[in-house]
């Protein structure tokens, strides 16, 4: 049986787009070896009436790594990220943050932990400039007036730390920016709010080649600052180039999860469309190690149950239940 890797599995070699930032922020210290993943989902289920949108999802999101969540339309990707973001509450299962159980009743609860979500519409105001968008709703005051100097200095420093150098001025309206620049501003706003996990929903959709490169560079720099990144994408080439780990959803179930180096695009397509892939099953298993009790194999067939203990370093795939 092929099983779920632990959060400390070896990741694929760092992609060329990733470049270290000048200095890691104080709010994102390096995690000691063997520490719990930043976010851990166990047995997450979500129903909408008779429709089972998520079924027994077990997923770890480690700090400092890019985790790509892929799947066909209706596979449950949006439901999963909205559950992590506090928009919807799971009907079953538990969410752990740094090893402690948490209950996310609203996006405010998620934001208080350091979870920021950048949706496709970016939630930016075109008529406001970059600084105003980055501070929208939490503007600092000094002597009962906007502290414009602090806002400009902090916004400029945050963009520089992410190597966003293509904007002409931080006072130009967001409506005049390209798609890639707008994505960068939305991500910078999350970083400035001291996010420890940034979720990006289709960040490169409808972007050109140059703008896509800007966004992928920003994603790489987030991970280099020990910030966890979750990317939802249909572009498998981009997934393979920027992600450290891949999680494949099929009909609400987690079909497979593991280091990107253990997948290829054909295997991912098979998992997305059928829930299984012989290309992964044919790979030899890694040397067995004792895993945490929660690390269990994922079922791929509807109605199946979890498998046996995990094997560190291998890919988790669904397999029919033996019970």
VOBA-1610 file (N, C-alpha, C; in pm, whole numbers, padded with zeros to 5 digits, always signed):
BEGIN
Unk+00086-00120+00000Unk+00000+00000+00000Unk+00088+00123+00000Unk+00048+00223-00078Unk+00122+00347-00082Unk+00059+00441+00018Unk+00136+00514+00097Unk+00080+00586+00211Unk+00121+00731+00218Unk+00065+00798+00318Unk+00082+00942+00331Unk+00217+00979+00389Unk+00287+01076+00328Unk+00415+01119+00384Unk+00393+01209+00504Unk+00492+01217+00591Unk+00487+01313+00700Unk+00521+01451+00648Unk+00500+01553+00732Unk+00523+01691+00689Unk+00669+01721+00667Unk+00757+01636+00724Unk+00900+01663+00712Unk+00965+01586+00598Unk+00880+01531+00508Unk+00937+01459+00394Unk+01026+01550+00312Unk+01119+01491+00243Unk+01203+01572+00155Unk+01123+01632+00043Unk+01141+01760+00020Unk+01071+01827-00088Unk+01156+01822-00213Unk+01093+01847-00327Unk+01165+01849-00453Unk+01265+01962-00451Unk+01368+01956-00534Unk+01464+02066-00538Unk+01396+02198-00562Unk+01446+02304-00496Unk+01383+02435-00505Unk+01381+02483-00650Unk+01266+02530-00700Unk+01257+02576-00839Unk+01337+02703-00858Unk+01365+02730-00985Unk+01449+02845-01017Unk+01384+02975-00976Unk+01250+02976-00966Unk+01184+03102-00935Unk+01203+03141-00790Unk+01243+03048-00705Unk+01252+03079-00564Unk+01384+03147-00533Unk+01376+03262-00469Unk+01495+03334-00428Unk+01480+03376-00284Unk+01584+03362-00203Unk+01571+03398-00062Unk+01547+03546-00044Unk+01465+03580+00052Unk+01441+03721+00082Unk+01556+03774+00165Unk+01572+03906+00175Unk+01682+03962+00250Unk+01684+03916+00394Unk+01570+03903+00456Unk+01567+03857+00594Unk+01430+03802+00624Unk+01426+03690+00698Unk+01297+03632+00734Unk+01231+03719+00839Unk+01099+03736+00833Unk+01031+03822+00928Unk+01028+03759+01066Unk+01015+03844+01166Unk+01019+03794+01304Unk+00900+03706+01335Unk+00789+03724+01263Unk+00669+03647+01295Unk+00670+03507+01235Unk+00770+03473+01158Unk+00775+03341+01095Unk+00908+03274+01123Unk+00934+03234+01248Unk+01061+03170+01281Unk+01071+03033+01220Unk+01192+02987+01199Unk+01212+02854+01142Unk+01161+02749+01238Unk+01089+02652+01187Unk+01033+02548+01271Unk+01138+02443+01300Unk+01152+02402+01426Unk+01248+02298+01460Unk+01212+02167+01391Unk+01314+02087+01366Unk+01292+01958+01301Unk+01197+01873+01384Unk+01102+01808+01318Unk+01010+01720+01388Unk+00889+01791+01446Unk+00880+01923+01432Unk+00767+01997+01485Unk+00644+01969+01402Unk+00525+01987+01464Unk+00400+01965+01394Unk+00390+02057+01272Unk+00318+02013+01168Unk+00294+02103+01054Unk+00221+02228+01102Unk+00232+02334+01025Unk+00162+02457+01060Unk+00013+02431+01068Unk-00041+02365+00965Unk-00184+02333+00961Unk-00200+02185+00935Unk-00288+02121+01009Unk-00315+01978+00989Unk-00466+01957+00987Unk-00514+01892+00882Unk-00654+01857+00870Unk-00669+01707+00891Unk-00766+01668+00971Unk-00788+01527+00997Unk-00937+01493+00988Unk-00970+01407+00890Unk-01106+01359+00874Unk-01207+01466+00839Unk-01164+01570+00766Unk-01253+01683+00736Unk-01360+01639+00636Unk-01484+01664+00672Unk-01597+01636+00584Unk-01690+01755+00580Unk-01748+01780+00463Unk-01842+01891+00448Unk-01954+01849+00354Unk-02078+01865+00403Unk-02195+01828+00324Unk-02278+01952+00294Unk-02338+01953+00174Unk-02437+02052+00139Unk-02564+01975+00106Unk-02649+01956+00207Unk-02764+01869+00189Unk-02716+01727+00162Unk-02766+01664+00056Unk-02723+01527+00026Unk-02587+01519-00045Unk-02532+01633-00083Unk-02407+01635-00157Unk-02290+01636-00061Unk-02200+01539-00076Unk-02079+01532+00005Unk-01966+01602-00072Unk-01938+01724-00032Unk-01836+01804-00101Unk-01695+01764-00060Unk-01676+01730+00067Unk-01547+01683+00118Unk-01571+01558+00201Unk-01483+01459+00182Unk-01500+01332+00251Unk-01367+01289+00312Unk-01359+01291+00446Unk-01243+01238+00519Unk-01110+01291+00465Unk-01094+01422+00461Unk-00971+01482+00411Unk-00866+01486+00522Unk-00753+01422+00499Unk-00636+01429+00587Unk-00524+01498+00510Unk-00482+01615+00556Unk-00383+01691+00482Unk-00299+01774+00577Unk-00167+01773+00555Unk-00075+01856+00631Unk-00023+01969+00543Unk-00016+02088+00600Unk+00039+02205+00531Unk+00160+02252+00612Unk+00282+02219+00568Unk+00401+02260+00644Unk+00441+02403+00613Unk+00506+02466+00709Unk+00558+02601+00689Unk+00676+02598+00592Unk+00692+02706+00516Unk+00807+02719+00429Unk+00801+02635+00303Unk+00685+02579+00272Unk+00670+02497+00152Unk+00546+02541+00076Unk+00549+02517-00056Unk+00435+02546-00142Unk+00359+02417-00166Unk+00234+02413-00124Unk+00148+02296-00145Unk+00045+02330-00250Unk+00046+02257-00360Unk-00051+02278-00467Unk-00168+02183-00450Unk-00289+02236-00456Unk-00410+02154-00451Unk-00472+02157-00590Unk-00481+02041-00652Unk-00533+02032-00788Unk-00649+01935-00792Unk-00731+01951-00893Unk-00846+01864-00909Unk-00935+01918-01019Unk-01022+01834-01070Unk-01115+01875-01174Unk-01222+01966-01115Unk-01300+02029-01200Unk-01411+02112-01152Unk-01506+02025-01069Unk-01544+02075-00952Unk-01632+02000-00865Unk-01562+01901-00775Unk-01429+01901-00776Unk-01355+01805-00693Unk-01355+01844-00546Unk-01383+01971-00515Unk-01386+02013-00374Unk-01279+02113-00337Unk-01206+02166-00435Unk-01095+02257-00405Unk-01145+02384-00335Unk-01247+02447-00392Unk-01299+02571-00333Unk-01358+02545-00195Unk-01428+02435-00180Unk-01485+02402-00049Unk-01375+02384+00054Unk-01266+02321+00015Unk-01156+02296+00108Unk-01092+02427+00153Unk-01063+02517+00059Unk-00995+02640+00100Unk-01091+02731+00178Unk-01221+02726+00148Unk-01315+02806+00225Unk-01332+02751+00365Unk-01313+02620+00381Unk-01316+02561+00515Unk-01193+02603+00594Unk-01077+02603+00529Unk-00955+02647+00597Unk-00963+02795+00630Unk-01030+02873+00545Unk-01039+03018+00563Unk-01146+03060+00662Unk-01225+02966+00713Unk-01327+02998+00812Unk-01460+03041+00754Unk-01474+03038+00621Unk-01601+03078+00559Unk-01707+02972+00587Unk-01668+02844+00572Unk-01757+02734+00604Unk-01694+02650+00715Unk-01779+02597+00802Unk-01731+02510+00909Unk-01748+02364+00867Unk-01651+02279+00895Unk-01663+02139+00856Unk-01772+02069+00938Unk-01838+01973+00876Unk-01937+01892+00947Unk-01872+01780+01025Unk-01754+01741+00982Unk-01681+01634+01049Unk-01532+01669+01052Unk-01461+01607+01144Unk-01316+01619+01147Unk-01265+01732+01234Unk-01133+01745+01237Unk-01067+01843+01322Unk-00962+01921+01242Unk-00941+02045+01285Unk-00837+02129+01228Unk-00737+02160+01339Unk-00609+02136+01311Unk-00503+02162+01408Unk-00414+02275+01355Unk-00382+02370+01441Unk-00290+02479+01408Unk-00173+02469+01505Unk-00054+02440+01452Unk+00065+02419+01535Unk+00039+02315+01644Unk-00032+02210+01605Unk-00055+02098+01695Unk-00172+02113+01789Unk-00240+02227+01787Unk-00352+02250+01878Unk-00483+02258+01799Unk-00587+02198+01854Unk-00717+02200+01788Unk-00773+02342+01784Unk-00822+02382+01668Unk-00884+02514+01655Unk-01020+02499+01587Unk-01108+02595+01613Unk-01240+02599+01551Unk-01253+02733+01480Unk-01262+02729+01349Unk-01268+02850+01269Unk-01414+02879+01235Unk-01474+02972+01309Unk-01615+03004+01289Unk-01636+03117+01190Unk-01528+03185+01152Unk-01540+03298+01061Unk-01403+03328+01000Unk-01401+03404+00891Unk-01271+03446+00835Unk-01188+03525+00935Unk-01251+03595+01028Unk-01177+03669+01130Unk-01098+03573+01220Unk-01159+03458+01251Unk-01088+03358+01332Unk-00964+03308+01258Unk-00979+03282+01128Unk-00866+03236+01049Unk-00758+03343+01040Unk-00800+03468+01018Unk-00703+03577+01008Unk-00628+03598+01138Unk-00693+03575+01250Unk-00626+03594+01379Unk-00514+03493+01399Unk-00525+03377+01333Unk-00418+03276+01340Unk-00305+03308+01243Unk-00336+03385+01140Unk-00235+03415+01038Unk-00265+03349+00906Unk-00393+03315+00881Unk-00434+03254+00755Unk-00494+03363+00667Unk-00433+03385+00550Unk-00482+03487+00456Unk-00513+03420+00323Unk-00626+03455+00265Unk-00668+03396+00137Unk-00675+03505+00030Unk-00609+03480-00082Unk-00613+03571-00196Unk-00700+03506-00303Unk-00824+03553-00318Unk-00915+03494-00413Unk-00890+03548-00553Unk-00955+03489-00651Unk-00932+03528-00790Unk-00965+03675-00815Unk-01068+03726-00747Unk-01105+03866-00770Unk-01014+03963-00694Unk-00928+03909-00606Unk-00824+03984-00533Unk-00880+04081-00429Unk-01007+04119-00437Unk-01069+04212-00341Unk-00991+04342-00331Unk-00949+04396-00446Unk-00880+04524-00449Unk-00975+04632-00501Unk-00951+04755-00459Unk-01031+04869-00504Unk-00954+04943-00613Unk-01004+04939-00735Unk-00933+04998-00848Unk-00912+05148-00834Unk-01002+05216-00765Unk-00992+05361-00756Unk-00896+05409-00647Unk-00845+05316-00565Unk-00749+05350-00460Unk-00609+05313-00504Unk-00509+05380-00446Unk-00372+05349-00485Unk-00321+05226-00409Unk-00196+05187-00436Unk-00139+05065-00378Unk-00136+05072-00227Unk-00088+05183-00172Unk-00078+05197-00027Unk-00216+05188+00037Unk-00314+05258-00018Unk-00448+05256+00039Unk-00509+05117+00035Unk-00483+05041-00071Unk-00534+04904-00079Unk-00467+04813+00023Unk-00337+04830+00044Unk-00266+04744+00137Unk-00308+04767+00281Unk-00359+04888+00311Unk-00400+04922+00447Unk-00552+04933+00461Unk-00625+04896+00358Unk-00769+04917+00359Unk-00834+04848+00479Unk-00905+04928+00560Unk-00976+04874+00676Unk-00894+04868+00802Unk-00766+04900+00797Unk-00682+04897+00918Unk-00576+05007+00910Unk-00618+05123+00868Unk-00529+05236+00851Unk-00477+05284+00987Unk-00346+05306+01000Unk-00291+05357+01126Unk-00318+05507+01140Unk-00341+05551+01262Unk-00369+05691+01289Unk-00258+05752+01375Unk-00234+05879+01352Unk-00139+05955+01434Unk-00198+06095+01455Unk-00222+06125+01582Unk-00288+06252+01615Unk-00421+06263+01542Unk-00496+06152+01542Unk-00630+06146+01485Unk-00632+06167+01334Unk-00518+06150+01269Unk-00511+06159+01124Unk-00437+06038+01069Unk-00461+06008+00941Unk-00391+05895+00880Unk-00240+05915+00887Unk-00170+05811+00930Unk-00024+05816+00937Unk+00031+05777+00799Unk+00027+05871+00708Unk+00065+05844+00569Unk+00211+05801+00557Unk+00299+05861+00637Unk+00442+05827+00627Unk+00467+05681+00663Unk+00407+05636+00773Unk+00423+05496+00814Unk+00364+05402+00708Unk+00248+05437+00655Unk+00183+05355+00555Unk+00271+05340+00431Unk+00325+05451+00383Unk+00409+05446+00263Unk+00537+05368+00288Unk+00601+05394+00402Unk+00729+05327+00432Unk+00711+05176+00443Unk+00607+05134+00516Unk+00585+04990+00536Unk+00544+04922+00406Unk+00458+04987+00329Unk+00414+04928+00203Unk+00532+04913+00108Unk+00615+05016+00099Unk+00731+05010+00010Unk+00828+04900+00053Unk+00852+04888+00184Unk+00944+04785+00233Unk+00890+04646+00207Unk+00759+04626+00226Unk+00700+04493+00204Unk+00712+04453+00058Unk+00683+04544-00033Unk+00695+04514-00175Unk+00840+04486-00212Unk+00934+04561-00153Unk+01076+04539-00182Unk+01122+04403-00131Unk+01073+04362-00013Unk+01110+04231+00041Unk+01063+04118-00049Unk+00953+04141-00120Unk+00901+04040-00213Unk+00955+04062-00354Unk+01048+04155-00367Unk+01112+04186-00496Unk+01010+04227-00602Unk+00908+04300-00559Unk+00810+04355-00653Unk+00861+04494-00694Unk+00933+04500-00804Unk+00999+04623-00845Unk+00940+04682-00973Unk+00832+04623-01023Unk+00782+04664-01154Unk+00680+04776-01147Unk+00632+04810-01026Unk+00534+04918-01016Unk+00604+05053-01028Unk+00541+05145-01097Unk+00601+05276-01119Unk+00604+05358-00991Unk+00495+05352-00914Unk+00484+05427-00790Unk+00386+05357-00699Unk+00413+05358-00568Unk+00319+05295-00475Unk+00194+05380-00457Unk+00193+05497-00519Unk+00076+05584-00513Unk-00006+05581-00642Unk+00028+05490-00733Unk-00053+05480-00854Unk-00177+05396-00828Unk-00288+05428-00892Unk-00412+05352-00869Unk-00394+05206-00907Unk-00456+05119-00829Unk-00447+04976-00857Unk-00510+04944-00991Unk-00607+05023-01032Unk-00671+04999-01161Unk-00578+05012-01279Unk-00464+05077-01260Unk-00367+05094-01369Unk-00262+04984-01373Unk-00269+04888-01279Unk-00168+04782-01271Unk-00204+04665-01362Unk-00102+04587-01400Unk-00124+04464-01475Unk-00177+04356-01381Unk-00220+04245-01439Unk-00273+04136-01357Unk-00170+04082-01260Unk-00046+04065-01305Unk+00059+04014-01217Unk+00091+04110-01105Unk+00092+04239-01135Unk+00118+04339-01032Unk+00006+04343-00929Unk-00117+04328-00975Unk-00230+04325-00882Unk-00221+04206-00788Unk-00185+04089-00843Unk-00165+03972-00757Unk-00057+03999-00654Unk+00053+04062-00696Unk+00164+04091-00605Unk+00119+04184-00492Unk+00036+04283-00525Unk-00014+04375-00423Unk-00103+04301-00324Unk-00189+04213-00374Unk-00278+04137-00286Unk-00198+04047-00193Unk-00093+03984-00244Unk-00008+03898-00161Unk+00069+03982-00059Unk+00122+04097-00103Unk+00196+04184-00013Unk+00107+04232+00101Unk-00019+04257+00072Unk-00113+04296+00177Unk-00126+04185+00281Unk-00133+04060+00236Unk-00141+03947+00329Unk-00014+03936+00413Unk+00102+03954+00349Unk+00229+03945+00422Unk+00238+04055+00526Unk+00193+04174+00491Unk+00199+04287+00584Unk+00108+04265+00704Unk+00007+04181+00688Unk-00081+04147+00799Unk-00026+04030+00880Unk+00102+03999+00855Unk+00173+03893+00927Unk+00108+03757+00907Unk+00070+03728+00784Unk+00015+03597+00751Unk+00123+03489+00762Unk+00087+03376+00816Unk+00179+03262+00823Unk+00141+03155+00722Unk+00018+03162+00672Unk-00029+03073+00566Unk-00103+03159+00465Unk-00058+03157+00341Unk-00123+03233+00233Unk-00183+03134+00135Unk-00314+03145+00113Unk-00385+03060+00018Unk-00414+03142-00106Unk-00375+03090-00222Unk-00393+03163-00348Unk-00479+03081-00442Unk-00594+03137-00479Unk-00690+03067-00565Unk-00668+03107-00710Unk-00618+03014-00791Unk-00591+03038-00933Unk-00517+03169-00954Unk-00397+03184-00897Unk-00328+03314-00900Unk-00282+03357-01038Unk-00266+03263-01132Unk-00215+03300-01265Unk-00320+03289-01373Unk-00446+03270-01334Unk-00552+03259-01435Unk-00560+03386-01517Unk-00563+03370-01648Unk-00578+03481-01744Unk-00460+03578-01743Unk-00344+03534-01695Unk-00225+03619-01697Unk-00134+03579-01813Unk-00061+03676-01865Unk+00038+03648-01969Unk+00163+03586-01909Unk+00259+03554-01997Unk+00381+03486-01953Unk+00460+03572-01855Unk+00480+03698-01887Unk+00559+03787-01800Unk+00490+03808-01666Unk+00358+03830-01669Unk+00285+03851-01544Unk+00283+03724-01459Unk+00273+03609-01525Unk+00277+03482-01452Unk+00409+03465-01380Unk+00518+03502-01446Unk+00650+03490-01383Unk+00659+03576-01258Unk+00598+03696-01262Unk+00598+03782-01144Unk+00530+03712-01027Unk+00414+03651-01054Unk+00339+03584-00948Unk+00414+03463-00895Unk+00473+03383-00984Unk+00548+03265-00939Unk+00670+03306-00857Unk+00733+03416-00894Unk+00846+03466-00815Unk+00801+03503-00674Unk+00686+03569-00665Unk+00634+03609-00534Unk+00603+03485-00449Unk+00544+03383-00511Unk+00513+03260-00437Unk+00640+03198-00382Unk+00744+03192-00465Unk+00870+03136-00419Unk+00931+03214-00304Unk+00919+03346-00308Unk+00977+03427-00202Unk+00898+03415-00072Unk+00768+03394-00083Unk+00689+03369+00037Unk+00741+03245+00109Unk+00761+03137+00036Unk+00808+03013+00096Unk+00948+03030+00155Unk+01032+03110+00090Unk+01167+03132+00141Unk+01166+03209+00273Unk+01056+03275+00304Unk+01040+03347+00431Unk+00973+03259+00536Unk+00967+03129+00511Unk+00907+03031+00601Unk+00756+03048+00615Unk+00693+03108+00515Unk+00548+03119+00510Unk+00493+03002+00430Unk+00392+02936+00482Unk+00328+02827+00409Unk+00241+02886+00297Unk+00245+02823+00181Unk+00166+02870+00067Unk+00083+02754+00013Unk-00045+02778-00005Unk-00134+02682-00070Unk-00180+02744-00201Unk-00156+02675-00312Unk-00192+02726-00443Unk-00296+02635-00506Unk-00407+02692-00547Unk-00508+02619-00624Unk-00484+02653-00770Unk-00463+02553-00854Unk-00431+02582-00994Unk-00473+02468-01084Unk-00510+02505-01208Unk-00536+02407-01312Unk-00415+02391-01404Unk-00317+02480-01391Unk-00200+02476-01478Unk-00096+02383-01418Unk-00088+02261-01469Unk+00001+02161-01410Unk+00148+02194-01432Unk+00180+02261-01543Unk+00319+02300-01564Unk+00366+02397-01457Unk+00281+02491-01421Unk+00316+02585-01315Unk+00323+02512-01180Unk+00231+02420-01158Unk+00233+02343-01034Unk+00365+02268-01018Unk+00409+02204-01126Unk+00532+02126-01119Unk+00655+02216-01100Unk+00646+02341-01145Unk+00763+02428-01138Unk+00776+02498-01004Unk+00665+02522-00934Unk+00673+02604-00814Unk+00639+02528-00686Unk+00565+02417-00695Unk+00517+02349-00574Unk+00620+02252-00519Unk+00626+02242-00386Unk+00705+02141-00317Unk+00624+02013-00296Unk+00492+02030-00277Unk+00405+01917-00251Unk+00278+01933-00333Unk+00218+01820-00370Unk+00095+01821-00450Unk-00010+01738-00379Unk-00130+01792-00371Unk-00245+01718-00319Unk-00351+01715-00429Unk-00397+01596-00464Unk-00493+01580-00574Unk-00628+01541-00517Unk-00731+01619-00549Unk-00867+01589-00505Unk-00945+01524-00619Unk-01029+01428-00583Unk-01117+01363-00680Unk-01251+01336-00613Unk-01354+01403-00662Unk-01490+01385-00611Unk-01497+01399-00459Unk-01430+01501-00408Unk-01436+01531-00265Unk-01340+01454-00179Unk-01265+01361-00237Unk-01169+01281-00161Unk-01027+01319-00199Unk-00936+01300-00107Unk-00794+01322-00135Unk-00740+01196-00201Unk-00717+01204-00332Unk-00671+01087-00407Unk-00524+01056-00382Unk-00443+01161-00367Unk-00299+01141-00344Unk-00239+01270-00292Unk-00133+01258-00214Unk-00059+01373-00165Unk+00085+01331-00141Unk+00179+01417-00179Unk+00319+01384-00160Unk+00409+01487-00223Unk+00542+01467-00213Unk+00637+01559-00275Unk+00617+01566-00426Unk+00634+01683-00483Unk+00612+01701-00626Unk+00701+01612-00711Unk+00822+01584-00663Unk+00916+01503-00739Unk+00863+01363-00765Unk+00765+01317-00688Unk+00712+01181-00705Unk+00594+01176-00802Unk+00557+01292-00857Unk+00447+01296-00954Unk+00500+01336-01091Unk+00423+01305-01194Unk+00440+01368-01324Unk+00300+01412-01370Unk+00296+01490-01475Unk+00167+01546-01516Unk+00066+01439-01555Unk+00114+01330-01617Unk+00020+01224-01657Unk-00042+01158-01535Unk+00040+01132-01432Unk-00013+01072-01310Unk-00115+01164-01244Unk-00088+01294-01242Unk-00181+01388-01181Unk-00313+01391-01257Unk-00306+01390-01391Unk-00428+01390-01471Unk-00509+01263-01444Unk-00442+01149-01434Unk-00513+01024-01403Unk-00580+01031-01267Unk-00511+01087-01168Unk-00568+01100-01035Unk-00686+01196-01034Unk-00675+01304-01109Unk-00783+01402-01115Unk-00908+01343-01179Unk-00892+01258-01279Unk-01006+01209-01356Unk-01061+01076-01306Unk-00975+00992-01246Unk-01021+00860-01202Unk-01002+00835-01053Unk-00918+00914-00988Unk-00891+00893-00847Unk-00777+00799-00819Unk-00723+00732-00923Unk-00612+00640-00906Unk-00513+00660-01020Unk-00392+00608-01001Unk-00292+00612-01107Unk-00196+00496-01090Unk-00188+00412-01193Unk-00094+00299-01190Unk+00050+00347-01191Unk+00074+00467-01240Unk+00210+00519-01246Unk+00266+00538-01105Unk+00181+00575-01009Unk+00227+00590-00872Unk+00233+00455-00801Unk+00133+00371-00828Unk+00129+00241-00762Unk+00248+00156-00799Unk+00303+00177-00920Unk+00415+00095-00966Unk+00547+00135-00902Unk+00552+00254-00838Unk+00677+00298-00778Unk+00706+00219-00652Unk+00833+00185-00626Unk+00866+00113-00503Unk+00845+00203-00382Unk+00799+00142-00274Unk+00774+00219-00152Unk+00906+00257-00088Unk+00906+00371-00018Unk+01025+00416+00055Unk+01042+00330+00179Unk+01161+00327+00240Unk+01183+00249+00363Unk+01082+00289+00469Unk+01024+00190+00534Unk+00918+00215+00631Unk+00974+00279+00756Unk+00898+00376+00809Unk+00929+00437+00936Unk+00799+00448+01014Unk+00808+00450+01144Unk+00690+00464+01226Unk+00636+00604+01214Unk+00508+00617+01183Unk+00448+00748+01164Unk+00357+00780+01281Unk+00318+00907+01289Unk+00224+00949+01391Unk+00091+00877+01368Unk+00015+00851+01477Unk-00111+00778+01462Unk-00205+00841+01361Unk-00201+00975+01347Unk-00295+01040+01257Unk-00258+01025+01111Unk-00135+00984+01082Unk-00091+00971+00944Unk-00146+00841+00886Unk-00252+00848+00813Unk-00318+00730+00760Unk-00331+00742+00609Unk-00344+00629+00543Unk-00364+00629+00397Unk-00501+00684+00365Unk-00512+00744+00249Unk-00639+00802+00206Unk-00714+00704+00116Unk-00847+00692+00134Unk-00927+00611+00041Unk-00955+00688-00085Unk-00964+00617-00197Unk-00999+00685-00322Unk-01135+00643-00373Unk-01186+00533-00322Unk-01316+00487-00370Unk-01425+00537-00276Unk-01536+00582-00326Unk-01645+00628-00241Unk-01683+00522-00140Unk-01695+00567-00013Unk-01734+00476+00092Unk-01619+00402+00153Unk-01495+00415+00101Unk-01381+00345+00156Unk-01337+00406+00286Unk-01255+00330+00362Unk-01203+00375+00489Unk-01053+00390+00479Unk-00994+00460+00577Unk-00850+00484+00577Unk-00774+00355+00584Unk-00650+00358+00534Unk-00564+00242+00532Unk-00477+00234+00654Unk-00357+00176+00638Unk-00269+00150+00750Unk-00180+00266+00781Unk-00076+00243+00868Unk+00014+00348+00909Unk+00090+00405+00791Unk+00135+00529+00809Unk+00202+00597+00699Unk+00344+00551+00683Unk+00395+00569+00562Unk+00534+00543+00533Unk+00597+00675+00495Unk+00693+00720+00571Unk+00751+00852+00547Unk+00819+00855+00412Unk+00800+00966+00341Unk+00871+00987+00216Unk+00800+00936+00093Unk+00683+00873+00107Unk+00615+00819-00009Unk+00493+00902-00039Unk+00426+00866-00148Unk+00307+00939-00191Unk+00185+00869-00138Unk+00091+00945-00083Unk-00035+00888-00038Unk-00129+00879-00156Unk-00181+00760-00182Unk-00284+00744-00285Unk-00399+00668-00228Unk-00514+00687-00291Unk-00631+00614-00245Unk-00622+00469-00285Unk-00675+00382-00204Unk-00682+00240-00237Unk-00812+00187-00181Unk-00870+00084-00246Unk-00998+00031-00198Unk-00983-00022-00056Unk-01087-00006+00022Unk-01083-00050+00160Unk-01078-00202+00168Unk-01008-00250+00272Unk-01002-00394+00294Unk-01098-00434+00404Unk-01174-00334+00456Unk-01265-00365+00567Unk-01403-00394+00514
//
